[in-house]
Amino acid sequence: MKKKILVIEDNPMVVKSLEFKLLKEGYDVSIAIDGRSAMEQLEANNFDLILTDLMLPFVSGSQLIEHIKKNHPNIPIIVLSTATQEDIITDAFNMGVDDFITKPFSPNELALRVKRSIGSFKNQFSHK
Amino acid sequence: MVSPFFLKMNLASDIHELPPILEINLVLTIIFFVFTLLLISLILYLRVHKNIANRRREELDLLLIDFINNYLFNEEFDNSKEIKAFKKKHLKTNFDKRVAVSQILVFAENLKGETSSVIQEVFLGLGLYDFLISDLKKKAWFKKAKALFVFYQLNIKIPMSLVEPAINSNRNELRQQAFLYLLHNSTENPLGFLGKLITPLTLWEQIYIENALKGYPGETPDFSRWIYHEFSSVAIFCMKMMADYNQFEHIPILLKFLNHEKPEIRQQAILSLRQMEISEILQILIENFPKENTLLKQEILKTIGKMGLEKHLQAIAPYINKENGILTVEHQRLARYFNPKTSITENNIFTNNVQRGHS
């Protein structure tokens, strides 16, 4: 069964590229262009991974991560952001994100990190 | 039924029969009415034109995103055939080409690694290189600036004969883009353009260059190459960079510049040497203190505060004019900093003692 990824991003170009690349890699991809619709999708579906930007309309990335960690703690999160400041990256990891990718990003590297995050999470659960 | 011609004739003869003041009023009303109609028509035309252009942009953006993603990630996509077809079908006008350039820039800003060279390939394949080169040959400065920006962002080399004239352009925006292009595309001498300047560097240009240097992947340039430049702004920039990049090997030059004829150069020499924490400057600054202007005296006081001792403050005390409020306050502040127990009165006594000692 295909792994399901929720991509939360408001830049249409990045959305399309991520969708294209992840579909090619064999994942099932859902898109949310803001935090609010991401929350709705999270309630309606089960996801194996969340790929999110930090700067989003309506609900910020940090608020969204807090929401996910509280209500769906088992879903791994990868942040994809233009932020390069150490404090922002540290804050994200402190909130419990699994990986942080800065823009500009390499699509191949991103695909590998997605694979690793989903794989490590699966292993973590199979060990338990 | 009355024909419009006769109606017009009647209206014209009626207007002539009116008293002159009413006639003028009526004529002016008609003129303003026509003018208003024309203005509203123009606004409506521009609005409609803009809406059509925006719609076309949105459509083309979607087509380009789809096309470029296929080009980048779809292995079954026949790149060479599809790029020709896309160019022929969708990039017919200059507007279409400008939209394509903007969208390619968005891709370049967000993707890196193996995709960068493919994005360049798409740019060249869509014929946008020639399009922007023709922009560079036009007179409009904003087209040239945009073209240089795109070439710089996509890391595409262009003939130097097209970039060099922009170095000394009257438009700051164009000059800045030329600097960034040259800096980014140079492998050995990123600041070589400084030697070709025939107008001073503005503060904004200095900030742009400084910022671009932070991302320069090559070896940091030796800033002493331009320290004797005819423009103080270039020399000041280089002195600042020497301190920022810790080029301690140039300390002798900076020390020499503490006695430069131009006060702005002396000021930057103090700032750079202070940043580098070179205590040798204290003796020179104390000697120079009496002849410096208030601004430089302030810098000397700050330097003593950062690197000096109470004895250095004592040495310059006799040369602080009591009527100069700024220097007096700064001097008092430093006196307390060195000796927190010093009261304002005591400090005055201490100053007087030093003065007596000197005399």
Interface residues (C-beta under 8 A of the other chain):
Chain A: N11 P12 M13 V14 K16 S17 F20 K21 K24 K103 P104 F105 S106 P107 N108 E109
Chain B: D61 L62 I65 D66 N69 N70 L72 F73 N74 Q103 V106 F107 A108 E109 N110 L111 K112 G113 E114 T115
